[in-house]
Amino acid sequence: MTISAPGPAIRLIVNADDFGVSERVNEGIILAHRSGIVTAASLMAVGRAFDHAVQCCRRVPELDVGVHLTLVAEKPLLQGTSSLTGDDGRLPPSIGVFLRRCLAGSIRMADIQAELSAQIERVLDHGLPATHIDSHQHVHALPGMAQLALRLSDRYRIPFVRVPIEDPRIDRPLSVHAVSRWAGAMALRASWTMARFSGARTAGCRRLHFLGFTEGGRLSQTRLHRLLQALRPGRTYELMCHPGFAPEEPDLQRWNYHHEQELQALTSASIRSEIAARGIRLDRFKNLT
C-alpha cells in the first residue's frame, strides 16, 4: 500500500487492534494493509499468535507497529506469584473484573507495571520499533492505569498513547450493541477525565481525534463511509478497527466481532476512491513524530 503524498488537510491513521491474537486475524490485518487502508497495527505481546505476527511484520515493513497492552482475557508473560492471575493462571476475564479486583486491593500496582514493561520489552526485543501504545479493552484509560501508560511511553520512548475518547454521534441506528457501545464510550470519557484530574500527564500526551469505538467489531462499509464524511480539515485522526479472517478459537468467536465484514470495508475499492477524492492522507504514527 502506498501512503499518499504530503499536503492534504485531513490526516488519517487506520489502526488495527488485536494483532497477534490469532493467525487468521493476523492474516486479515496484513491483507487490510496491503490491499486496503490499514496503516498501523497494535501488537499483543501475550497473543497466542505473537510469533506469527512478528513474521508478518517482516513482510510489510511499512506497517506501523504499536503495543496493545493486555491485562485481561489472556495469559500474562510473567507467571509465578503475580497478583494479576487467578487459579487458572490467566489474567482477569474482562475490564470489569479487573477493575473490581483493583478496587478491592487484590492486584498490586507493582505487578501491573512489571507485566506491562515485559510486554513492551518483548515487542522491542523482536526489533519492532513501537510507535504507539493502546490496550486490550482500553484498560490503560482507567485512573491509575493512564498515569502508568504515560510513564511507560516516556521510559521506552514510544511517542503516542491512545486517548480513547470519541466525540458522540447520533447517526447510528438504535440497537442493543449501539447502546452498549455508547455507554462504554461515556465510561471511557469519564475515566480519562478522572485520570487527568488525578494528575496524569495528559497535557503532554499528543491527542489524536479518536474514531471507531462505537463501531467496535462491527465496522461496515456504510459506517466507514459515514465516518469518512465526518472528517474535518486540519485534523489528524486515529481510526480503530478490527479486520481479520473469522477466528477459529471458541473464546475469540464469543467476542461476536464481524472481522470479515471489517476486512471487506477496509479493502473496498469505493472506500479507497472516496479517500482519494476527498484528499484524505493515509498516514502513520511515525510520520507525526
C-alpha positions as CSV (number, residue, x, y, z in Angstrom):
1,M,0.0,0.0,0.0
2,T,1.3,3.5,-0.9
3,I,1.0,6.4,1.5
4,S,-0.3,9.4,-0.3
5,A,1.9,12.5,-0.8
6,P,2.0,15.2,1.9
7,G,-0.3,18.1,1.6
8,P,-3.9,17.2,2.3
9,A,-5.6,18.9,5.2
10,I,-7.1,15.7,6.7
11,R,-4.7,13.0,8.0
12,L,-6.0,9.5,8.9
13,I,-4.2,6.7,10.7
14,V,-6.1,3.4,10.4
15,N,-5.0,1.2,13.3
16,A,-5.9,-2.5,13.6
17,D,-6.2,-3.8,17.1
18,D,-5.5,-7.3,18.4
19,F,-2.6,-8.1,16.1
20,G,-1.2,-11.4,17.5
21,V,-4.4,-12.8,19.0
22,S,-4.9,-15.3,16.2
23,E,-3.2,-16.3,12.9
24,R,-6.4,-15.7,11.0
25,V,-6.8,-12.3,12.5
26,N,-3.1,-11.5,11.7
27,E,-3.6,-12.5,8.0
28,G,-6.6,-10.3,7.7
29,I,-4.8,-7.4,9.2
30,I,-1.9,-7.8,6.7
31,L,-4.4,-8.1,3.8
32,A,-6.1,-4.9,5.0
33,H,-2.7,-3.2,5.0
34,R,-1.6,-4.5,1.6
35,S,-4.9,-4.2,-0.2
36,G,-6.7,-1.6,1.9
37,I,-6.3,1.4,4.1
38,V,-4.8,0.0,7.3
39,T,-1.6,1.8,8.1
40,A,-0.9,0.6,11.6
41,A,-1.4,-2.3,13.9
42,S,-1.3,-2.8,17.7
43,L,0.5,-6.0,18.7
44,M,-0.4,-8.2,21.7
45,A,2.8,-9.4,23.3
46,V,0.8,-12.1,25.1
47,G,-1.1,-13.1,22.0
48,R,-1.1,-16.8,21.1
49,A,-0.1,-15.9,17.6
50,F,2.6,-13.3,18.5
51,D,5.4,-15.1,16.7
52,H,3.3,-15.4,13.6
53,A,2.5,-11.6,13.8
54,V,6.3,-10.8,14.0
55,Q,6.9,-12.9,10.9
56,C,4.1,-11.0,9.2
57,C,5.7,-7.7,10.1
58,R,8.9,-8.8,8.3
59,R,6.8,-9.0,5.1
60,V,5.3,-5.5,5.5
61,P,8.0,-3.1,6.8
62,E,5.8,0.0,6.1
63,L,3.2,-1.1,8.6
64,D,3.4,0.9,11.9
65,V,3.5,-1.4,14.9
66,G,2.5,-0.4,18.4
67,V,2.0,-2.3,21.7
68,H,-1.5,-3.5,22.6
69,L,-1.1,-3.7,26.4
70,T,-3.1,-6.6,27.7
71,L,-4.2,-7.2,31.3
72,V,-7.4,-9.1,30.6
73,A,-8.6,-12.3,28.9
74,E,-5.2,-13.8,28.1
75,K,-2.2,-15.4,29.9
76,P,0.4,-13.0,31.2
77,L,4.1,-13.1,30.2
78,L,5.1,-13.2,33.9
79,Q,3.8,-16.2,35.8
80,G,4.6,-17.3,39.3
81,T,3.2,-15.2,42.2
82,S,1.7,-12.3,40.3
83,S,-1.4,-10.9,41.8
84,L,-2.8,-10.4,38.3
85,T,-3.6,-14.1,37.8
86,G,-6.3,-16.3,39.1
87,D,-6.1,-20.0,40.0
88,D,-6.2,-20.8,36.2
89,G,-3.0,-18.8,35.6
90,R,-4.9,-16.3,33.4
91,L,-5.5,-12.6,33.6
92,P,-9.0,-11.3,34.7
93,P,-11.5,-12.2,32.1
94,S,-12.7,-8.6,31.5
95,I,-12.1,-5.0,32.3
96,G,-15.0,-5.0,34.8
97,V,-13.4,-7.9,36.8
98,F,-10.0,-6.3,36.5
99,L,-11.4,-3.0,37.9
100,R,-13.2,-4.8,40.8
101,R,-10.1,-6.6,41.8
102,C,-8.1,-3.4,41.7
103,L,-10.6,-1.6,43.8
104,A,-10.6,-4.5,46.3
105,G,-6.8,-4.2,46.6
106,S,-6.1,-7.7,45.4
107,I,-4.0,-6.6,42.4
108,R,-0.7,-5.0,43.2
109,M,0.4,-2.0,41.0
110,A,4.0,-3.3,41.0
111,D,2.8,-6.5,39.3
112,I,0.9,-4.5,36.7
113,Q,3.9,-2.4,36.0
114,A,6.2,-5.4,35.7
115,E,3.8,-7.2,33.3
116,L,3.3,-4.2,31.1
117,S,7.0,-3.5,31.0
118,A,7.7,-7.1,30.0
119,Q,5.1,-6.8,27.2
120,I,6.7,-3.7,25.8
121,E,10.1,-5.1,26.0
122,R,9.1,-8.3,24.2
123,V,7.9,-6.3,21.2
124,L,11.0,-4.1,21.2
125,D,13.3,-7.1,21.6
126,H,12.0,-8.5,18.4
127,G,13.3,-5.5,16.5
128,L,10.0,-3.8,16.1
129,P,10.3,0.0,16.8
130,A,6.9,0.6,18.6
131,T,5.3,3.9,17.6
132,H,2.2,3.9,19.9
133,I,0.6,2.3,22.9
134,D,-3.0,1.3,23.4
135,S,-4.6,-1.6,25.3
136,H,-7.0,-4.5,25.1
137,Q,-10.5,-3.4,26.3
138,H,-9.0,0.1,26.9
139,V,-7.7,-0.9,30.3
140,H,-5.0,1.8,30.1
141,A,-7.7,4.5,30.3
142,L,-8.6,3.7,33.9
143,P,-7.4,6.1,36.6
144,G,-4.0,4.9,37.8
145,M,-3.5,2.9,34.6
146,A,-3.4,6.1,32.5
147,Q,-0.6,7.5,34.6
148,L,1.3,4.2,34.2
149,A,0.8,4.0,30.5
150,L,2.1,7.6,30.1
151,R,5.2,6.8,32.3
152,L,5.9,3.7,30.2
153,S,5.7,5.7,27.0
154,D,8.3,8.1,28.4
155,R,10.6,5.3,29.6
156,Y,10.5,3.4,26.3
157,R,10.4,6.5,24.1
158,I,7.1,5.5,22.5
159,P,5.6,8.8,21.3
160,F,1.9,8.1,21.2
161,V,-0.6,6.8,23.7
162,R,-4.2,6.4,22.6
163,V,-6.7,8.7,24.2
164,P,-9.9,6.6,23.6
165,I,-12.4,9.5,23.7
166,E,-14.7,9.6,20.8
167,D,-16.9,12.5,20.0
168,P,-20.6,11.4,20.5
169,R,-22.6,10.9,17.3
170,I,-26.3,10.2,16.8
171,D,-26.2,8.9,13.3
172,R,-26.2,5.2,14.3
173,P,-29.4,3.1,14.2
174,L,-30.6,2.2,17.7
175,S,-29.7,-1.4,18.8
176,V,-28.5,-3.3,21.9
177,H,-24.9,-3.2,20.5
178,A,-25.1,0.5,19.8
179,V,-26.5,1.3,23.3
180,S,-23.8,-0.8,25.0
181,R,-21.0,0.8,22.9
182,W,-22.4,4.3,23.6
183,A,-22.4,3.5,27.4
184,G,-18.9,2.2,27.1
185,A,-17.8,5.4,25.3
186,M,-19.2,7.6,28.1
187,A,-17.5,5.4,30.7
188,L,-14.1,5.8,28.9
189,R,-14.6,9.6,28.7
190,A,-15.4,9.8,32.4
191,S,-12.4,7.5,33.2
192,W,-9.9,9.5,31.2
193,T,-11.2,12.8,32.7
194,M,-10.7,11.3,36.2
195,A,-7.2,10.3,35.3
196,R,-6.5,13.9,34.1
197,F,-7.8,15.4,37.3
198,S,-5.9,12.9,39.4
199,G,-2.6,14.1,38.0
200,A,-1.9,12.1,34.8
201,R,0.5,13.9,32.5
202,T,-2.3,14.2,29.8
203,A,-1.2,17.7,28.9
204,G,2.0,16.2,27.4
205,C,0.1,13.5,25.6
206,R,-0.5,14.4,22.0
207,R,-4.1,13.6,21.4
208,L,-5.3,12.4,18.0
209,H,-9.0,12.6,17.3
210,F,-10.2,9.1,18.0
211,L,-12.7,7.1,16.0
212,G,-14.1,3.6,15.9
213,F,-15.2,2.8,19.5
214,T,-18.9,3.0,18.7
215,E,-18.4,0.6,15.7
216,G,-16.1,-1.7,17.7
217,G,-16.1,-5.1,16.0
218,R,-19.0,-4.0,13.7
219,L,-17.4,-1.6,11.2
220,S,-19.3,-1.9,8.0
221,Q,-18.7,-0.2,4.7
222,T,-21.7,2.0,5.3
223,R,-20.5,3.0,8.7
224,L,-17.0,3.6,7.4
225,H,-18.4,5.9,4.7
226,R,-20.2,8.0,7.3
227,L,-17.1,8.3,9.4
228,L,-15.1,9.5,6.4
229,Q,-17.8,12.1,5.6
230,A,-17.5,13.5,9.1
231,L,-13.7,14.1,9.0
232,R,-12.8,17.8,9.2
233,P,-9.9,19.6,7.5
234,G,-6.9,20.4,9.7
235,R,-7.3,17.4,12.0
236,T,-5.4,14.2,12.5
237,Y,-7.5,11.1,13.3
238,E,-6.9,7.6,14.5
239,L,-9.5,5.1,13.4
240,M,-9.5,1.9,15.5
241,C,-10.6,-1.2,13.6
242,H,-10.7,-5.0,13.9
243,P,-10.2,-6.6,10.5
244,G,-9.4,-10.3,10.1
245,F,-10.5,-13.6,8.9
246,A,-13.0,-15.2,11.2
247,P,-11.0,-16.8,14.1
248,E,-11.5,-20.5,14.8
249,E,-10.7,-20.2,18.5
250,P,-14.0,-20.6,20.5
251,D,-13.1,-17.8,23.0
252,L,-12.5,-15.3,20.2
253,Q,-15.7,-16.3,18.5
254,R,-17.6,-15.3,21.6
255,W,-16.5,-11.7,21.1
256,N,-19.1,-11.7,18.3
257,Y,-16.9,-9.4,16.2
258,H,-17.5,-9.2,12.5
259,H,-13.9,-9.5,11.5
260,E,-14.5,-10.3,7.8
261,Q,-17.1,-7.5,7.4
262,E,-14.5,-5.0,8.6
263,L,-11.9,-6.5,6.3
264,Q,-14.2,-6.1,3.4
265,A,-14.9,-2.5,4.3
266,L,-11.3,-1.6,4.8
267,T,-10.3,-3.1,1.4
268,S,-13.3,-1.7,-0.5
269,A,-12.4,0.0,-3.8
270,S,-15.1,2.5,-3.3
271,I,-13.7,3.5,0.1
272,R,-10.3,3.9,-1.3
273,S,-11.7,6.0,-4.1
274,E,-13.6,8.2,-1.6
275,I,-10.4,8.8,0.4
276,A,-8.5,9.8,-2.8
277,A,-11.3,12.1,-3.9
278,R,-11.5,13.9,-0.6
279,G,-7.7,14.3,-0.4
280,I,-7.5,12.4,2.9
281,R,-3.9,11.5,3.6
282,L,-3.5,7.9,4.9
283,D,-0.7,8.4,7.5
284,R,1.3,6.6,10.1
285,F,2.3,7.5,13.7
286,K,6.0,7.6,12.8
287,N,5.3,10.4,10.3
288,L,3.8,12.6,13.1
289,T,6.8,12.5,15.5
